[in-house]
Amino acid sequence: RGDIWTQQVILAITSDDLIIKEGATRNSLTVIPLSTVVKCEFIQDTGQHSNILMVCSQDPHNPQPKMHFFQCAMAPAANICNEIQLAVKRHRHLHEKKQKKGSTPSQDLRQNWILEPKP
């Protein structure tokens, strides 16, 4: 079962993963493979809880999906969600291409977003 906590984090998007890093130390807290991301949505304005990003992942070896919620402070949740969706599409496209043609070098994309709880 999951825990609920708040802390400032950085969400790094690479060519293969979403990496959730601790804001101050930049230590990796969680790695979410892009291949497991099944949904990414955002809630733009709901008053006190605005600019919310939700990422849902489903590991093929675990029937229980994982949901991660972020209140975005440095960028609109819609922008971050779009970047994640593009990264997932690129990852899937490259994976399909590799399966058809054999191994090819992947394009390395890196994007960092700072996400923090509102006081």
Jmol script that loads the backbone (N, CA, C; Angstrom):
load data "model"
ATOM      1  N   ARG A   1       0.831  -1.190   0.000  1.00  0.00           N
ATOM      2  CA  ARG A   1       0.000   0.000   0.000  1.00  0.00           C
ATOM      3  C   ARG A   1       0.864   1.236   0.000  1.00  0.00           C
ATOM      4  N   GLY A   2       0.349   2.248  -0.645  1.00  0.00           N
ATOM      5  CA  GLY A   2       1.126   3.463  -0.794  1.00  0.00           C
ATOM      6  C   GLY A   2       0.997   4.394   0.387  1.00  0.00           C
ATOM      7  N   ASP A   3       1.927   5.289   0.461  1.00  0.00           N
ATOM      8  CA  ASP A   3       1.930   6.311   1.493  1.00  0.00           C
ATOM      9  C   ASP A   3       1.614   7.650   0.846  1.00  0.00           C
ATOM     10  N   ILE A   4       1.119   8.570   1.647  1.00  0.00           N
ATOM     11  CA  ILE A   4       0.857   9.922   1.181  1.00  0.00           C
ATOM     12  C   ILE A   4       1.752  10.859   1.965  1.00  0.00           C
ATOM     13  N   TRP A   5       2.501  11.703   1.247  1.00  0.00           N
ATOM     14  CA  TRP A   5       3.339  12.689   1.890  1.00  0.00           C
ATOM     15  C   TRP A   5       3.509  13.860   0.937  1.00  0.00           C
ATOM     16  N   THR A   6       3.970  14.977   1.469  1.00  0.00           N
ATOM     17  CA  THR A   6       4.257  16.130   0.624  1.00  0.00           C
ATOM     18  C   THR A   6       5.713  16.519   0.790  1.00  0.00           C
ATOM     19  N   GLN A   7       6.321  16.880  -0.315  1.00  0.00           N
ATOM     20  CA  GLN A   7       7.679  17.377  -0.307  1.00  0.00           C
ATOM     21  C   GLN A   7       7.970  17.955  -1.682  1.00  0.00           C
ATOM     22  N   GLN A   8       8.946  18.841  -1.737  1.00  0.00           N
ATOM     23  CA  GLN A   8       9.353  19.393  -3.019  1.00  0.00           C
ATOM     24  C   GLN A   8      10.147  18.332  -3.755  1.00  0.00           C
ATOM     25  N   VAL A   9       9.782  18.113  -5.016  1.00  0.00           N
ATOM     26  CA  VAL A   9      10.483  17.131  -5.836  1.00  0.00           C
ATOM     27  C   VAL A   9      10.757  17.720  -7.211  1.00  0.00           C
ATOM     28  N   ILE A  10      11.646  17.075  -7.914  1.00  0.00           N
ATOM     29  CA  ILE A  10      11.938  17.388  -9.309  1.00  0.00           C
ATOM     30  C   ILE A  10      11.534  16.169 -10.120  1.00  0.00           C
ATOM     31  N   LEU A  11      10.789  16.397 -11.174  1.00  0.00           N
ATOM     32  CA  LEU A  11      10.391  15.316 -12.067  1.00  0.00           C
ATOM     33  C   LEU A  11      11.249  15.419 -13.311  1.00  0.00           C
ATOM     34  N   ALA A  12      12.124  14.452 -13.516  1.00  0.00           N
ATOM     35  CA  ALA A  12      13.004  14.424 -14.687  1.00  0.00           C
ATOM     36  C   ALA A  12      12.438  13.441 -15.693  1.00  0.00           C
ATOM     37  N   ILE A  13      12.340  13.882 -16.933  1.00  0.00           N
ATOM     38  CA  ILE A  13      11.848  13.025 -18.007  1.00  0.00           C
ATOM     39  C   ILE A  13      13.045  12.668 -18.880  1.00  0.00           C
ATOM     40  N   THR A  14      13.343  11.373 -18.970  1.00  0.00           N
ATOM     41  CA  THR A  14      14.425  10.906 -19.842  1.00  0.00           C
ATOM     42  C   THR A  14      13.812  10.106 -20.986  1.00  0.00           C
ATOM     43  N   SER A  15      14.622   9.562 -21.847  1.00  0.00           N
ATOM     44  CA  SER A  15      14.110   8.793 -22.978  1.00  0.00           C
ATOM     45  C   SER A  15      13.453   7.485 -22.551  1.00  0.00           C
ATOM     46  N   ASP A  16      13.728   7.013 -21.328  1.00  0.00           N
ATOM     47  CA  ASP A  16      13.174   5.738 -20.866  1.00  0.00           C
ATOM     48  C   ASP A  16      12.343   5.826 -19.594  1.00  0.00           C
ATOM     49  N   ASP A  17      12.531   6.875 -18.795  1.00  0.00           N
ATOM     50  CA  ASP A  17      11.924   6.910 -17.469  1.00  0.00           C
ATOM     51  C   ASP A  17      11.443   8.301 -17.069  1.00  0.00           C
ATOM     52  N   LEU A  18      10.541   8.295 -16.092  1.00  0.00           N
ATOM     53  CA  LEU A  18      10.249   9.483 -15.298  1.00  0.00           C
ATOM     54  C   LEU A  18      10.976   9.249 -13.986  1.00  0.00           C
ATOM     55  N   ILE A  19      11.786  10.196 -13.587  1.00  0.00           N
ATOM     56  CA  ILE A  19      12.551  10.041 -12.357  1.00  0.00           C
ATOM     57  C   ILE A  19      12.100  11.120 -11.388  1.00  0.00           C
ATOM     58  N   ILE A  20      11.625  10.691 -10.227  1.00  0.00           N
ATOM     59  CA  ILE A  20      11.206  11.622  -9.187  1.00  0.00           C
ATOM     60  C   ILE A  20      12.381  11.767  -8.228  1.00  0.00           C
ATOM     61  N   LYS A  21      12.888  13.014  -8.126  1.00  0.00           N
ATOM     62  CA  LYS A  21      14.055  13.284  -7.296  1.00  0.00           C
ATOM     63  C   LYS A  21      13.678  14.198  -6.140  1.00  0.00           C
ATOM     64  N   GLU A  22      14.334  14.020  -5.019  1.00  0.00           N
ATOM     65  CA  GLU A  22      14.133  14.884  -3.860  1.00  0.00           C
ATOM     66  C   GLU A  22      14.641  16.268  -4.240  1.00  0.00           C
ATOM     67  N   GLY A  23      13.856  17.303  -3.915  1.00  0.00           N
ATOM     68  CA  GLY A  23      14.152  18.653  -4.362  1.00  0.00           C
ATOM     69  C   GLY A  23      15.478  19.212  -3.898  1.00  0.00           C
ATOM     70  N   ALA A  24      15.811  19.041  -2.631  1.00  0.00           N
ATOM     71  CA  ALA A  24      17.029  19.650  -2.087  1.00  0.00           C
ATOM     72  C   ALA A  24      18.282  18.869  -2.457  1.00  0.00           C
ATOM     73  N   THR A  25      18.246  17.557  -2.319  1.00  0.00           N
ATOM     74  CA  THR A  25      19.446  16.746  -2.536  1.00  0.00           C
ATOM     75  C   THR A  25      19.567  16.221  -3.968  1.00  0.00           C
ATOM     76  N   ARG A  26      18.471  16.215  -4.683  1.00  0.00           N
ATOM     77  CA  ARG A  26      18.408  15.674  -6.053  1.00  0.00           C
ATOM     78  C   ARG A  26      18.596  14.144  -6.076  1.00  0.00           C
ATOM     79  N   ASN A  27      18.473  13.499  -4.910  1.00  0.00           N
ATOM     80  CA  ASN A  27      18.546  12.043  -4.854  1.00  0.00           C
ATOM     81  C   ASN A  27      17.281  11.449  -5.466  1.00  0.00           C
ATOM     82  N   SER A  28      17.438  10.356  -6.165  1.00  0.00           N
ATOM     83  CA  SER A  28      16.309   9.682  -6.800  1.00  0.00           C
ATOM     84  C   SER A  28      15.414   9.037  -5.741  1.00  0.00           C
ATOM     85  N   LEU A  29      14.127   9.350  -5.797  1.00  0.00           N
ATOM     86  CA  LEU A  29      13.153   8.738  -4.890  1.00  0.00           C
ATOM     87  C   LEU A  29      12.430   7.577  -5.562  1.00  0.00           C
ATOM     88  N   THR A  30      12.050   7.772  -6.818  1.00  0.00           N
ATOM     89  CA  THR A  30      11.288   6.771  -7.558  1.00  0.00           C
ATOM     90  C   THR A  30      11.617   6.881  -9.037  1.00  0.00           C
ATOM     91  N   VAL A  31      11.690   5.747  -9.694  1.00  0.00           N
ATOM     92  CA  VAL A  31      11.863   5.711 -11.144  1.00  0.00           C
ATOM     93  C   VAL A  31      10.633   5.019 -11.723  1.00  0.00           C
ATOM     94  N   ILE A  32       9.976   5.695 -12.651  1.00  0.00           N
ATOM     95  CA  ILE A  32       8.793   5.144 -13.315  1.00  0.00           C
ATOM     96  C   ILE A  32       9.162   4.916 -14.776  1.00  0.00           C
ATOM     97  N   PRO A  33       9.300   3.668 -15.203  1.00  0.00           N
ATOM     98  CA  PRO A  33       9.609   3.423 -16.613  1.00  0.00           C
ATOM     99  C   PRO A  33       8.481   3.961 -17.499  1.00  0.00           C
ATOM    100  N   LEU A  34       8.849   4.641 -18.589  1.00  0.00           N
ATOM    101  CA  LEU A  34       7.837   5.172 -19.500  1.00  0.00           C
ATOM    102  C   LEU A  34       6.965   4.056 -20.067  1.00  0.00           C
ATOM    103  N   SER A  35       7.527   2.858 -20.175  1.00  0.00           N
ATOM    104  CA  SER A  35       6.754   1.726 -20.705  1.00  0.00           C
ATOM    105  C   SER A  35       5.595   1.340 -19.797  1.00  0.00           C
ATOM    106  N   THR A  36       5.625   1.785 -18.525  1.00  0.00           N
ATOM    107  CA  THR A  36       4.551   1.433 -17.588  1.00  0.00           C
ATOM    108  C   THR A  36       3.516   2.541 -17.414  1.00  0.00           C
ATOM    109  N   VAL A  37       3.756   3.727 -18.001  1.00  0.00           N
ATOM    110  CA  VAL A  37       2.819   4.843 -17.847  1.00  0.00           C
ATOM    111  C   VAL A  37       1.582   4.574 -18.699  1.00  0.00           C
ATOM    112  N   VAL A  38       0.425   4.496 -18.042  1.00  0.00           N
ATOM    113  CA  VAL A  38      -0.822   4.227 -18.750  1.00  0.00           C
ATOM    114  C   VAL A  38      -1.723   5.449 -18.840  1.00  0.00           C
ATOM    115  N   LYS A  39      -1.481   6.439 -17.995  1.00  0.00           N
ATOM    116  CA  LYS A  39      -2.321   7.636 -18.021  1.00  0.00           C
ATOM    117  C   LYS A  39      -1.572   8.806 -17.405  1.00  0.00           C
ATOM    118  N   CYS A  40      -1.775   9.959 -18.005  1.00  0.00           N
ATOM    119  CA  CYS A  40      -1.249  11.198 -17.464  1.00  0.00           C
ATOM    120  C   CYS A  40      -2.337  12.248 -17.674  1.00  0.00           C
ATOM    121  N   GLU A  41      -2.775  12.869 -16.597  1.00  0.00           N
ATOM    122  CA  GLU A  41      -3.834  13.869 -16.680  1.00  0.00           C
ATOM    123  C   GLU A  41      -3.476  15.051 -15.789  1.00  0.00           C
ATOM    124  N   PHE A  42      -4.183  16.163 -16.004  1.00  0.00           N
ATOM    125  CA  PHE A  42      -3.953  17.347 -15.183  1.00  0.00           C
ATOM    126  C   PHE A  42      -5.275  18.000 -14.833  1.00  0.00           C
ATOM    127  N   ILE A  43      -5.269  18.700 -13.716  1.00  0.00           N
ATOM    128  CA  ILE A  43      -6.403  19.509 -13.280  1.00  0.00           C
ATOM    129  C   ILE A  43      -5.851  20.917 -13.146  1.00  0.00           C
ATOM    130  N   GLN A  44      -6.350  21.816 -13.973  1.00  0.00           N
ATOM    131  CA  GLN A  44      -5.782  23.151 -14.038  1.00  0.00           C
ATOM    132  C   GLN A  44      -6.218  24.043 -12.883  1.00  0.00           C
ATOM    133  N   ASP A  45      -7.507  24.170 -12.625  1.00  0.00           N
ATOM    134  CA  ASP A  45      -7.936  25.131 -11.614  1.00  0.00           C
ATOM    135  C   ASP A  45      -9.134  24.596 -10.834  1.00  0.00           C
ATOM    136  N   THR A  46      -8.876  24.233  -9.603  1.00  0.00           N
ATOM    137  CA  THR A  46      -9.966  23.803  -8.727  1.00  0.00           C
ATOM    138  C   THR A  46      -9.884  24.550  -7.401  1.00  0.00           C
ATOM    139  N   GLY A  47      -9.496  25.813  -7.458  1.00  0.00           N
ATOM    140  CA  GLY A  47      -9.418  26.601  -6.237  1.00  0.00           C
ATOM    141  C   GLY A  47      -8.157  26.316  -5.453  1.00  0.00           C
ATOM    142  N   GLN A  48      -8.326  25.805  -4.249  1.00  0.00           N
ATOM    143  CA  GLN A  48      -7.193  25.571  -3.346  1.00  0.00           C
ATOM    144  C   GLN A  48      -6.221  24.520  -3.883  1.00  0.00           C
ATOM    145  N   HIS A  49      -6.731  23.531  -4.595  1.00  0.00           N
ATOM    146  CA  HIS A  49      -5.886  22.459  -5.132  1.00  0.00           C
ATOM    147  C   HIS A  49      -5.792  22.631  -6.640  1.00  0.00           C
ATOM    148  N   SER A  50      -4.956  23.567  -7.083  1.00  0.00           N
ATOM    149  CA  SER A  50      -4.855  23.851  -8.508  1.00  0.00           C
ATOM    150  C   SER A  50      -3.536  23.348  -9.070  1.00  0.00           C
ATOM    151  N   ASN A  51      -3.528  23.244 -10.400  1.00  0.00           N
ATOM    152  CA  ASN A  51      -2.329  22.863 -11.130  1.00  0.00           C
ATOM    153  C   ASN A  51      -1.825  21.481 -10.701  1.00  0.00           C
ATOM    154  N   ILE A  52      -2.727  20.504 -10.711  1.00  0.00           N
ATOM    155  CA  ILE A  52      -2.440  19.137 -10.256  1.00  0.00           C
ATOM    156  C   ILE A  52      -2.103  18.239 -11.449  1.00  0.00           C
ATOM    157  N   LEU A  53      -1.059  17.449 -11.295  1.00  0.00           N
ATOM    158  CA  LEU A  53      -0.650  16.467 -12.292  1.00  0.00           C
ATOM    159  C   LEU A  53      -0.833  15.083 -11.697  1.00  0.00           C
ATOM    160  N   MET A  54      -1.393  14.163 -12.489  1.00  0.00           N
ATOM    161  CA  MET A  54      -1.564  12.783 -12.054  1.00  0.00           C
ATOM    162  C   MET A  54      -0.908  11.868 -13.086  1.00  0.00           C
ATOM    163  N   VAL A  55      -0.050  10.976 -12.606  1.00  0.00           N
ATOM    164  CA  VAL A  55       0.595   9.982 -13.462  1.00  0.00           C
ATOM    165  C   VAL A  55       0.236   8.613 -12.906  1.00  0.00           C
ATOM    166  N   CYS A  56      -0.314   7.763 -13.759  1.00  0.00           N
ATOM    167  CA  CYS A  56      -0.687   6.401 -13.366  1.00  0.00           C
ATOM    168  C   CYS A  56       0.198   5.425 -14.135  1.00  0.00           C
ATOM    169  N   SER A  57       0.811   4.499 -13.406  1.00  0.00           N
ATOM    170  CA  SER A  57       1.656   3.486 -14.040  1.00  0.00           C
ATOM    171  C   SER A  57       1.164   2.093 -13.660  1.00  0.00           C
ATOM    172  N   GLN A  58       1.402   1.153 -14.560  1.00  0.00           N
ATOM    173  CA  GLN A  58       0.962  -0.228 -14.347  1.00  0.00           C
ATOM    174  C   GLN A  58       2.104  -1.159 -14.717  1.00  0.00           C
ATOM    175  N   ASP A  59       2.717  -1.747 -13.705  1.00  0.00           N
ATOM    176  CA  ASP A  59       3.780  -2.720 -13.927  1.00  0.00           C
ATOM    177  C   ASP A  59       3.137  -4.022 -14.393  1.00  0.00           C
ATOM    178  N   PRO A  60       3.649  -4.626 -15.467  1.00  0.00           N
ATOM    179  CA  PRO A  60       3.040  -5.863 -15.964  1.00  0.00           C
ATOM    180  C   PRO A  60       3.090  -7.024 -14.969  1.00  0.00           C
ATOM    181  N   HIS A  61       3.988  -6.937 -13.988  1.00  0.00           N
ATOM    182  CA  HIS A  61       4.120  -8.012 -13.001  1.00  0.00           C
ATOM    183  C   HIS A  61       3.337  -7.733 -11.721  1.00  0.00           C
ATOM    184  N   ASN A  62       2.650  -6.596 -11.665  1.00  0.00           N
ATOM    185  CA  ASN A  62       1.883  -6.219 -10.482  1.00  0.00           C
ATOM    186  C   ASN A  62       0.492  -5.766 -10.927  1.00  0.00           C
ATOM    187  N   PRO A  63      -0.565  -6.437 -10.468  1.00  0.00           N
ATOM    188  CA  PRO A  63      -1.913  -6.075 -10.927  1.00  0.00           C
ATOM    189  C   PRO A  63      -2.405  -4.730 -10.391  1.00  0.00           C
ATOM    190  N   GLN A  64      -1.759  -4.203  -9.358  1.00  0.00           N
ATOM    191  CA  GLN A  64      -2.200  -2.948  -8.737  1.00  0.00           C
ATOM    192  C   GLN A  64      -1.494  -1.757  -9.389  1.00  0.00           C
ATOM    193  N   PRO A  65      -2.236  -0.852 -10.026  1.00  0.00           N
ATOM    194  CA  PRO A  65      -1.579   0.323 -10.604  1.00  0.00           C
ATOM    195  C   PRO A  65      -1.094   1.274  -9.519  1.00  0.00           C
ATOM    196  N   LYS A  66      -0.123   2.115  -9.879  1.00  0.00           N
ATOM    197  CA  LYS A  66       0.399   3.126  -8.957  1.00  0.00           C
ATOM    198  C   LYS A  66      -0.011   4.493  -9.484  1.00  0.00           C
ATOM    199  N   MET A  67      -0.476   5.347  -8.575  1.00  0.00           N
ATOM    200  CA  MET A  67      -0.860   6.699  -8.954  1.00  0.00           C
ATOM    201  C   MET A  67       0.018   7.686  -8.199  1.00  0.00           C
ATOM    202  N   HIS A  68       0.521   8.656  -8.933  1.00  0.00           N
ATOM    203  CA  HIS A  68       1.360   9.709  -8.360  1.00  0.00           C
ATOM    204  C   HIS A  68       0.684  11.042  -8.647  1.00  0.00           C
ATOM    205  N   PHE A  69       0.488  11.844  -7.602  1.00  0.00           N
ATOM    206  CA  PHE A  69      -0.134  13.159  -7.734  1.00  0.00           C
ATOM    207  C   PHE A  69       0.889  14.225  -7.369  1.00  0.00           C
ATOM    208  N   PHE A  70       0.913  15.297  -8.157  1.00  0.00           N
ATOM    209  CA  PHE A  70       1.841  16.397  -7.926  1.00  0.00           C
ATOM    210  C   PHE A  70       1.098  17.717  -8.036  1.00  0.00           C
ATOM    211  N   GLN A  71       1.395  18.637  -7.149  1.00  0.00           N
ATOM    212  CA  GLN A  71       0.913  20.000  -7.297  1.00  0.00           C
ATOM    213  C   GLN A  71       2.078  20.791  -7.882  1.00  0.00           C
ATOM    214  N   CYS A  72       1.937  21.207  -9.103  1.00  0.00           N
ATOM    215  CA  CYS A  72       3.037  21.807  -9.852  1.00  0.00           C
ATOM    216  C   CYS A  72       3.186  23.282  -9.510  1.00  0.00           C
ATOM    217  N   ALA A  73       4.421  23.677  -9.214  1.00  0.00           N
ATOM    218  CA  ALA A  73       4.680  25.046  -8.779  1.00  0.00           C
ATOM    219  C   ALA A  73       5.396  25.879  -9.834  1.00  0.00           C
ATOM    220  N   MET A  74       6.253  25.267 -10.623  1.00  0.00           N
ATOM    221  CA  MET A  74       7.101  26.027 -11.531  1.00  0.00           C
ATOM    222  C   MET A  74       6.601  26.067 -12.974  1.00  0.00           C
ATOM    223  N   ALA A  75       5.665  25.220 -13.314  1.00  0.00           N
ATOM    224  CA  ALA A  75       5.143  25.167 -14.683  1.00  0.00           C
ATOM    225  C   ALA A  75       3.712  24.657 -14.637  1.00  0.00           C
ATOM    226  N   PRO A  76       2.920  25.014 -15.639  1.00  0.00           N
ATOM    227  CA  PRO A  76       1.554  24.498 -15.676  1.00  0.00           C
ATOM    228  C   PRO A  76       1.540  22.969 -15.794  1.00  0.00           C
ATOM    229  N   ALA A  77       0.663  22.348 -15.044  1.00  0.00           N
ATOM    230  CA  ALA A  77       0.538  20.887 -15.082  1.00  0.00           C
ATOM    231  C   ALA A  77       0.232  20.408 -16.499  1.00  0.00           C
ATOM    232  N   ALA A  78      -0.511  21.200 -17.264  1.00  0.00           N
ATOM    233  CA  ALA A  78      -0.842  20.826 -18.645  1.00  0.00           C
ATOM    234  C   ALA A  78       0.427  20.678 -19.482  1.00  0.00           C
ATOM    235  N   ASN A  79       1.385  21.582 -19.311  1.00  0.00           N
ATOM    236  CA  ASN A  79       2.646  21.506 -20.061  1.00  0.00           C
ATOM    237  C   ASN A  79       3.434  20.261 -19.688  1.00  0.00           C
ATOM    238  N   ILE A  80       3.513  19.984 -18.393  1.00  0.00           N
ATOM    239  CA  ILE A  80       4.251  18.806 -17.931  1.00  0.00           C
ATOM    240  C   ILE A  80       3.577  17.532 -18.435  1.00  0.00           C
ATOM    241  N   CYS A  81       2.254  17.498 -18.347  1.00  0.00           N
ATOM    242  CA  CYS A  81       1.492  16.341 -18.825  1.00  0.00           C
ATOM    243  C   CYS A  81       1.745  16.118 -20.319  1.00  0.00           C
ATOM    244  N   ASN A  82       1.735  17.188 -21.101  1.00  0.00           N
ATOM    245  CA  ASN A  82       2.000  17.069 -22.539  1.00  0.00           C
ATOM    246  C   ASN A  82       3.398  16.523 -22.793  1.00  0.00           C
ATOM    247  N   GLU A  83       4.389  16.990 -22.039  1.00  0.00           N
ATOM    248  CA  GLU A  83       5.761  16.497 -22.199  1.00  0.00           C
ATOM    249  C   GLU A  83       5.858  15.012 -21.857  1.00  0.00           C
ATOM    250  N   ILE A  84       5.165  14.601 -20.799  1.00  0.00           N
ATOM    251  CA  ILE A  84       5.171  13.175 -20.420  1.00  0.00           C
ATOM    252  C   ILE A  84       4.509  12.347 -21.511  1.00  0.00           C
ATOM    253  N   GLN A  85       3.362  12.808 -22.006  1.00  0.00           N
ATOM    254  CA  GLN A  85       2.666  12.070 -23.065  1.00  0.00           C
ATOM    255  C   GLN A  85       3.522  11.951 -24.320  1.00  0.00           C
ATOM    256  N   LEU A  86       4.224  13.025 -24.687  1.00  0.00           N
ATOM    257  CA  LEU A  86       5.129  12.968 -25.841  1.00  0.00           C
ATOM    258  C   LEU A  86       6.274  11.989 -25.597  1.00  0.00           C
ATOM    259  N   ALA A  87       6.838  12.015 -24.397  1.00  0.00           N
ATOM    260  CA  ALA A  87       7.935  11.101 -24.061  1.00  0.00           C
ATOM    261  C   ALA A  87       7.463   9.650 -24.123  1.00  0.00           C
ATOM    262  N   VAL A  88       6.250   9.382 -23.630  1.00  0.00           N
ATOM    263  CA  VAL A  88       5.698   8.016 -23.678  1.00  0.00           C
ATOM    264  C   VAL A  88       5.508   7.585 -25.135  1.00  0.00           C
ATOM    265  N   LYS A  89       4.970   8.465 -25.969  1.00  0.00           N
ATOM    266  CA  LYS A  89       4.776   8.138 -27.395  1.00  0.00           C
ATOM    267  C   LYS A  89       6.101   7.869 -28.087  1.00  0.00           C
ATOM    268  N   ARG A  90       7.103   8.735 -27.823  1.00  0.00           N
ATOM    269  CA  ARG A  90       8.429   8.530 -28.421  1.00  0.00           C
ATOM    270  C   ARG A  90       9.025   7.202 -27.971  1.00  0.00           C
ATOM    271  N   HIS A  91       8.899   6.927 -26.670  1.00  0.00           N
ATOM    272  CA  HIS A  91       9.456   5.691 -26.122  1.00  0.00           C
ATOM    273  C   HIS A  91       8.805   4.475 -26.782  1.00  0.00           C
ATOM    274  N   ARG A  92       7.501   4.489 -26.890  1.00  0.00           N
ATOM    275  CA  ARG A  92       6.785   3.357 -27.508  1.00  0.00           C
ATOM    276  C   ARG A  92       7.142   3.225 -28.981  1.00  0.00           C
ATOM    277  N   HIS A  93       7.238   4.363 -29.675  1.00  0.00           N
ATOM    278  CA  HIS A  93       7.600   4.338 -31.094  1.00  0.00           C
ATOM    279  C   HIS A  93       8.998   3.751 -31.275  1.00  0.00           C
ATOM    280  N   LEU A  94       9.960   4.218 -30.469  1.00  0.00           N
ATOM    281  CA  LEU A  94      11.322   3.695 -30.567  1.00  0.00           C
ATOM    282  C   LEU A  94      11.384   2.219 -30.210  1.00  0.00           C
ATOM    283  N   HIS A  95      10.602   1.801 -29.219  1.00  0.00           N
ATOM    284  CA  HIS A  95      10.577   0.391 -28.823  1.00  0.00           C
ATOM    285  C   HIS A  95      10.028  -0.466 -29.964  1.00  0.00           C
ATOM    286  N   GLU A  96       8.957  -0.009 -30.599  1.00  0.00           N
ATOM    287  CA  GLU A  96       8.381  -0.743 -31.734  1.00  0.00           C
ATOM    288  C   GLU A  96       9.369  -0.796 -32.893  1.00  0.00           C
ATOM    289  N   LYS A  97      10.067   0.313 -33.123  1.00  0.00           N
ATOM    290  CA  LYS A  97      11.052   0.383 -34.197  1.00  0.00           C
ATOM    291  C   LYS A  97      12.197  -0.588 -33.939  1.00  0.00           C
ATOM    292  N   LYS A  98      12.645  -0.653 -32.666  1.00  0.00           N
ATOM    293  CA  LYS A  98      13.727  -1.574 -32.303  1.00  0.00           C
ATOM    294  C   LYS A  98      13.299  -3.016 -32.504  1.00  0.00           C
ATOM    295  N   GLN A  99      12.060  -3.335 -32.175  1.00  0.00           N
ATOM    296  CA  GLN A  99      11.574  -4.703 -32.340  1.00  0.00           C
ATOM    297  C   GLN A  99      11.526  -5.095 -33.812  1.00  0.00           C
ATOM    298  N   LYS A 100      11.194  -4.134 -34.673  1.00  0.00           N
ATOM    299  CA  LYS A 100      11.096  -4.427 -36.101  1.00  0.00           C
ATOM    300  C   LYS A 100      12.460  -4.490 -36.771  1.00  0.00           C
ATOM    301  N   LYS A 101      13.379  -3.574 -36.404  1.00  0.00           N
ATOM    302  CA  LYS A 101      14.654  -3.453 -37.107  1.00  0.00           C
ATOM    303  C   LYS A 101      15.856  -3.916 -36.301  1.00  0.00           C
ATOM    304  N   GLY A 102      15.689  -4.304 -35.075  1.00  0.00           N
ATOM    305  CA  GLY A 102      16.815  -4.602 -34.219  1.00  0.00           C
ATOM    306  C   GLY A 102      17.181  -3.373 -33.416  1.00  0.00           C
ATOM    307  N   SER A 103      18.248  -3.422 -32.700  1.00  0.00           N
ATOM    308  CA  SER A 103      18.637  -2.348 -31.791  1.00  0.00           C
ATOM    309  C   SER A 103      19.114  -1.108 -32.549  1.00  0.00           C
ATOM    310  N   THR A 104      18.555   0.054 -32.177  1.00  0.00           N
ATOM    311  CA  THR A 104      19.000   1.338 -32.724  1.00  0.00           C
ATOM    312  C   THR A 104      19.222   2.293 -31.562  1.00  0.00           C
ATOM    313  N   PRO A 105      20.125   3.238 -31.700  1.00  0.00           N
ATOM    314  CA  PRO A 105      20.333   4.194 -30.603  1.00  0.00           C
ATOM    315  C   PRO A 105      19.086   5.042 -30.370  1.00  0.00           C
ATOM    316  N   SER A 106      18.747   5.255 -29.128  1.00  0.00           N
ATOM    317  CA  SER A 106      17.566   6.060 -28.816  1.00  0.00           C
ATOM    318  C   SER A 106      17.954   7.515 -28.630  1.00  0.00           C
ATOM    319  N   GLN A 107      17.020   8.387 -28.957  1.00  0.00           N
ATOM    320  CA  GLN A 107      17.225   9.817 -28.743  1.00  0.00           C
ATOM    321  C   GLN A 107      17.094  10.076 -27.254  1.00  0.00           C
ATOM    322  N   ASP A 108      18.093  10.699 -26.665  1.00  0.00           N
ATOM    323  CA  ASP A 108      18.059  10.974 -25.233  1.00  0.00           C
ATOM    324  C   ASP A 108      17.428  12.338 -25.013  1.00  0.00           C
ATOM    325  N   LEU A 109      16.267  12.360 -24.359  1.00  0.00           N
ATOM    326  CA  LEU A 109      15.643  13.634 -24.063  1.00  0.00           C
ATOM    327  C   LEU A 109      15.610  13.800 -22.568  1.00  0.00           C
ATOM    328  N   ARG A 110      15.928  14.959 -22.113  1.00  0.00           N
ATOM    329  CA  ARG A 110      15.939  15.236 -20.682  1.00  0.00           C
ATOM    330  C   ARG A 110      15.199  16.537 -20.442  1.00  0.00           C
ATOM    331  N   GLN A 111      14.264  16.484 -19.515  1.00  0.00           N
ATOM    332  CA  GLN A 111      13.499  17.661 -19.128  1.00  0.00           C
ATOM    333  C   GLN A 111      13.270  17.563 -17.628  1.00  0.00           C
ATOM    334  N   ASN A 112      13.541  18.621 -16.909  1.00  0.00           N
ATOM    335  CA  ASN A 112      13.333  18.632 -15.468  1.00  0.00           C
ATOM    336  C   ASN A 112      12.254  19.639 -15.110  1.00  0.00           C
ATOM    337  N   TRP A 113      11.385  19.244 -14.214  1.00  0.00           N
ATOM    338  CA  TRP A 113      10.331  20.118 -13.710  1.00  0.00           C
ATOM    339  C   TRP A 113      10.405  20.106 -12.201  1.00  0.00           C
ATOM    340  N   ILE A 114      10.274  21.260 -11.563  1.00  0.00           N
ATOM    341  CA  ILE A 114      10.268  21.324 -10.118  1.00  0.00           C
ATOM    342  C   ILE A 114       8.814  21.343  -9.664  1.00  0.00           C
ATOM    343  N   LEU A 115       8.482  20.409  -8.802  1.00  0.00           N
ATOM    344  CA  LEU A 115       7.129  20.249  -8.292  1.00  0.00           C
ATOM    345  C   LEU A 115       7.189  20.357  -6.781  1.00  0.00           C
ATOM    346  N   GLU A 116       6.339  21.158  -6.200  1.00  0.00           N
ATOM    347  CA  GLU A 116       6.371  21.307  -4.748  1.00  0.00           C
ATOM    348  C   GLU A 116       4.969  21.513  -4.206  1.00  0.00           C
ATOM    349  N   PRO A 117       4.762  21.094  -2.957  1.00  0.00           N
ATOM    350  CA  PRO A 117       3.458  21.307  -2.338  1.00  0.00           C
ATOM    351  C   PRO A 117       3.246  22.778  -2.003  1.00  0.00           C
ATOM    352  N   LYS A 118       2.000  23.211  -2.075  1.00  0.00           N
ATOM    353  CA  LYS A 118       1.666  24.562  -1.645  1.00  0.00           C
ATOM    354  C   LYS A 118       1.552  24.570  -0.132  1.00  0.00           C
ATOM    355  N   PRO A 119       2.019  25.639   0.523  1.00  0.00           N
ATOM    356  CA  PRO A 119       1.904  25.696   1.999  1.00  0.00           C
ATOM    357  C   PRO A 119       0.464  25.805   2.446  1.00  0.00           C
TER     358      PRO A 119
END
end "model"
wireframe off; spacefill off
backbone 0.3
color backbone group
